[in-house]
Amino acid sequence: MPSVSNNVSWMPEKIMCKTKDDAEKRLRQMKGHHQGWTFSVVESLGGYMVLPKQSITSSGAVFYPSVMSDKGLDLLKSIERLNLKPYDDQTGLIISKWTQGATIGYGHLIPQSEWSFFKDGITKEYAETLFESDLSSFYKNVTDFVTVQLMQYQFDALVMLAFNIGSGAFKNSSVVKMINNPGVKTAYSTLQSAWYAYNKSQKKENEGLKNRRECEWNIYSENIYKPW
């Protein structure tokens, strides 16, 4: 990744095109070559421009990137696994009545108020739409709550963590505090131990969560994307 200063993030160059078709073709190419950036086609004098959009938080900090990489998305999907019928996230069993932890699609928790909508299952297409919608809120969590520059793999790992533990837990976590301020005092001696602390389900250590935390940490610290 190109280097960045504290105040200015590197940006892909804008592209001028004569026709809208040419601009949309370049738009597709730019999306494939610049992970973490979004682009738009804007009509301009003499043609069309493909413009990169910066991801700017409410505090004014500029981040690179703002969305997960393809390999991060693929790994998260493989971890969550696609389920078109409601299931209990504690047991993995298909359910016919709402329960705490009712889940569907790629790890989407079903509120009791929405049970009637999801109880008979969903299509794969809707599962993808639901996943994208869920992810957008966790992208915002990371860009809003983390106040330092992030590499793509670090962003991926943090989104995966937030997706699993939830927005509130992520916002108030020692992980976020220690990333933002390495010198801050918390209950943990290292960032790794703070990360690994989220290994319990119903107050008991869970092997699946331990493996998940290790997977995320390997991405964050070493840029290694590998399932267990």
N, C-alpha and C positions, 0 to 999 in steps of 0.2 A: 504494500500500500504506500502511496506517496506520503511524505511526512506532512504533519499538520502543526500549526502553532496553537497557542491557547485560545486564540480568538477567531482564527480563520481556518476553515476546512478546505482541502483540495476539492475541486469540482471538475467533472468532465466538461469538455468544451461544448459550446452551443454549435449547432450545425445548421447552415443555410441550405435550403432546397428550393428548386424552381416550382415544383408542383407538390400538391398535398399527398399524392400517391408516393412520390419519392421520399417525402418527409416521414410518412407512416412506415415505409420500409426501413429507413434509418432508425426510426423509433424502436422497432423490433430488434434491430441489431444492437443498439445501445443498451437495451434492457439485458441482453445476453452477455454483454461485456463489462458491465458496471454493476455488480451486485451491491445492493444497499442504496441505490439511487432510483428515484422514479423520474419519468420524463413526460413531457407533454408537447403536442404540436400546436404552435401559435402562428396565426397568419400575420405576416409582416409586409412592409413595402417591398415589392419585387419578388415575393415568394412566401415561403413558410420556414419557420425556425423550429428545430427540436431543442427544447430547453430542459436542462436538469433542474430538479427541485431539491433544495436543501431540506433536511429534517431539522427544524428549529423548535426547541422546547419553549415553554412559557417563560423560562428564565433567560432566554436569549442564547443559550449555549448551542453550538452547532455540532451535530454528531455524524459520524460515519461509522457504520451504516444505519439504515432505519428499518430494514426488513431482513429476515433470515436468508441465508444462502440456500441454494438448492439442496446441498448435501445436509445442511442442518434440518431443513424441512423434511427431507426423506427419512432421516434418522428419527425425528420426532414422531412422524407418522408410523414408523415401524415399531416404535416403543408403545405408542398409544393403541395401535391396532384398530382397524376399522370394524365397528359393530353396528349393523343396521337395525338391531333390536335392542331395547333397553336392557341393561344388565346392572348388577350390583358391583360397584368398583372394589368392594372388599373381597368378594368371593369369585367374581368373574362370571357368575351364573345369570342366565336370562331371567328376567322378572316380569310378572304380570300385574303387580301392584307397586305403587310408588313406595320407595324407602329412602332413607337418608343415604346419599351416595349413588342414587340412580343415575346412570350414565348412558350415553349413546354416541354414535359417530366416532370421532377421534377424541375421546376423553371429554366430551361435553357433559357437564353436570346438569341434570334436569331439575329445575325448581318444581316444587309440588304444584304450584299454580299452572304449570305448563304440561303436567302429566297427560292430560287428555289429548294434547296435540301429538305427543311422542309415543304414547303407549302401544300403538300398532306398528311402530317402526318408521323408518325413513328410507329414501332412495340414496344411492351412492352420490348422485349429483348434489342432493341437498346436504349430505354429510360433508362434502367438500366446501360448499358455501358456508356451512356452520363453522367449519374449522377455520376458514379464512376470517370470518367475523370474530371468532374467539381470539385468534392470533392478533388481530389489529389492536385489541385492548391491551394485550401484553407487550406488543411493540411500544405502545405509548407508555406503559409502566416503566419500561427500561429507559426510554429516552427522557421521561419526566423525573424519575427518581435517581438515576445515576448521573452524576454531574462531572464526570471525567471523560476524556476521549476513549473510545473503545475500538479495538480491532474487530473485524467481521466475526471471527471465531469466538471472541469474548461475548459479543452481542448475542450470538446464537445460543451459547451456553446459558446466559442470563435469562433469555426468553424461555428456554426449556425449563429452567428452575421456576420461574414465575408461573408458567403454565401449570406446573404440578402443585405448587404450594399455595397459589392464589395471590391476588393483587395485594390484599391487606397484609398478609404475612411477608410478602416480598418487600413492600414499602418499608416496613418496620424491622426488617431483618438485620442482623449483624453483618451479613454479607454485604448489603448495600452500604451500610455505615463504614465498613472497613475498606471498601473499594473507593468510596468518596474521600475518606480520610484515613490513610494507612496507620496513622499514629493514634487513632481514637481508642479509648479503653472500652472493651466489651468483655463478655464472659469467656471469650475464646482467645487463645494465644496466637492463632494463625487464621488466615482467611480460609484455608482448607478445612480446618476443624469446624469453623462456623458454617461452612457449606455442608459438610457431612452431618451436621446436627439434625438436618431434616430427614431423618431415617426411620421415623416412627409412624405407625398407623394404629389408631385407637390406643395410644400410649405404650405400644409395644414395638420393639425394634422389628423392622420388616426387611427381609432379605432383598426383595425386589426394589425397595426404596434405597437400600444401601448400594445396590448395583447401579441404580439410576444416578445417584449422587456422584459415584465414582466416574461414570460415563460423562456426566456434565463437567466434572472437574478436569478430566483429561482433555476435553475440548477447550475449556477456559484457559488452562495453564500450559497446554502443550500443542494445541491445534490438532488433536487426534480425534477423529470422528469414528468411533468404533462401538457397536452394540456389545452387550455381554452375552 
